[in-house]
Amino acid sequence: MNEKKNIELKSEKVRSIIGTVPSILLRIGISIITGIIILFLTLMYVIPYPQNETMGVNIYHIDGEYYAKGKIMVEDAKSLCVGQCVDILIISLDKDYSIKGYIYKIKEFEGIALVEIKIKPIPTDVVHLNTLPMGKATIHISNMPILKRLLNYK
């Protein structure tokens, strides 16, 4: 009774399907899909993708110098450092104003980071700073491609 019986579970039709070489159309299709995936991964490794942090800011001035304050989550603020360039966009009814600045101070408390931005000399046509002291600040963090960023992720 301990004899093992050699039972074949595959019918002759299944064996003939398994034994045949795939058609040229199937092989070309697999090659094209593999090529597209390799091309896509290569482009993800080469083409830069800018990483920016955006926050709302309130603009104020002290002793003739203009500053902006904004709040951001501490996790997002870890990639910021003092001296980084900042673009601030002020949207008004008649015109949008773009001004530049740099990060002056970063203070962290209770999961929120308070970012203070010192604004570089203001263009003379920005008259709305006294009447519309709000804007949107964009801080450029890196220009690394997506795949390099994923591979270097710590």
Secondary structure, 3 states (H helix, E strand, C coil): CCCCCCCCCCCHHHHHHHHCCCCHHHHHHHHHHHHHHHHHHHHHHHCECCEEEEEEEEEEEECCEEEEEEEEEHHHHCCCCCCCEEEEEEECCCCEEEEEEEEEEEEEECCEEEEEEEECCCCCCCCCCCCCCEEEEEEEEECCEHHHHHHCCC
